[in-house]
Amino acid sequence: MYNSKILGMGHYVPENVVTNDDLSQLMDTNDQWIQERTGIRQRRWAVKGDGDTTFSMGLKAAKNAIRNSGIDKQDIDFIVFATLSPDYYFPGPGVQVQEALEIDTVGALDVRNQCSGFVYGISVADQFIKTGMYKNILVIGSELQSRGIDVSTRGRSISVIFGDGAGAAVLTREEDTTKGILSSHLHSEGKHALELAAEAPGMGKRWVTEIIADNDPEDMSYRPYMNGQFVFKNAIRRFSEVINEGLEVNKLNVSDISMLIPHQANLRISQYIQKKFQLSDEQVFNNIQNYGNTTAASIPIALSEACEQGKIKSGDTVVLAAFGSGFTWGSVIIKW
C-alpha cells in the first residue's frame, strides 16, 4: 500500500475583476451589504469572447500544476475533473483536457459534487494511487458560473457570491506512508438537496425543451437557488464534524494543524470555524475576498496560492475541508 502526495499545484482566474461597486450598478446592493454578509470584495467573471470556459480555465490551471510538479504530462495516468458548470451537458470536461494535453487515451472521470467536488476528486485519486492502480493523477476543479446567474436585484443573494476560476493538483505515489495524504472523509445528506440547487435543465422536472417552449422570463428553475441561513447552519456544523473526524483518525490534535484551507463559501463560515478551533490567522488561508465562491475551484485555487506564497512547507499538517450542495461534505488530512 502506498500514500499519495501533491507534487504540484496551479490555478487560473479570468482577468476581468468585478467589484461590489460594479454590482451596485446592476442591482440594488452595495459594498457594505455584500462584505458584511459574505466578506467578498470582488470576484473574477469571464467576459464573452475572452476564450475562458470551464474546460479552458481548467486546462490552464492543469498546465501550471504540471509545470510546478516537474513531471512530463505524458507521465499522467488518469484525470479527475470536478465541476458543476461543464462546457457541455455531456460529455464532461475531463476528456477535453485529455485531448488538449495530447495524453494518450488515459482515463478521465468527471465529478459532480459542487463545492465538495475537489475534496471528492482528491479522495478518488488518492485511492487509485494507494492501491497501485495509477502513479500520477491530475485533479482539476474549474467553474464558469457568471453566465448562469441572475445579475439583477431578484438574483442578488446568489450573484454577489459566485466567481469564475480553476485550480489543479498533480498527485503522485509516495512510498513513505507517514507522508502525503493520510486520509479523506466523505459524507452526504440528500434530504436537503433542494436547499441549494439548480433544478433545470434536467430529466427529472424541467427539460430543456420545456424551458425553450415556455419562454417564460419568470421561470427561475434553471437558476441556482440557496436557502442561505439553512445552508450556513449546516455548513458550520458539518465543517466542524469532518475536521474533527480527520484529526481523530490520524491521532492528531487541533494544535497540530499547520494550515486549514476551507472551501471558500463565505468568510463568515471560515471565521466561525477558525474561532471554534482557536486557530490563528496564520493557520487558516482565505481568499474569498478576492475571488468569491468558485465552488469546486475554491480549494485548489486557495491551496495553489498558499503554496505560491510560501505559507505551506515540508512537514506541515494541512487540512482541506468542504461543504456544499447535496448536501455533501468532506475533509482531507495531508502531511506535506
Secondary structure, DSSP 8 states (H G I E B T S, - for coil): --EEEEEEEEEE--S-EEEHHHHHTTSS--HHHHHHHH---EEE---TTS---HHHHHHHHHHHHHHHHTS-GGG--EEEEE-SS-SSSSS-HHHHHHHHHT--S-EEEEE--GGGHHHHHHHHHHHHHHTTS-SEEEEEEEE--TTSS--SGGGHHHHTTB--EEEEEEEEEES-TTSEEEEEEEEE-GGGGGGEE---SSSSS--HHHHHHH--TT--TTS-EE-HHHHHHHHHHHHHHHHHHHHHHTT--GGG-SEEEE--S-HHHHHHHHHHHT--GGGB---HHHH-B-GGGHHHHHHHHHHHTT---TT-EEEEEEEETTTEEEEEEEE-
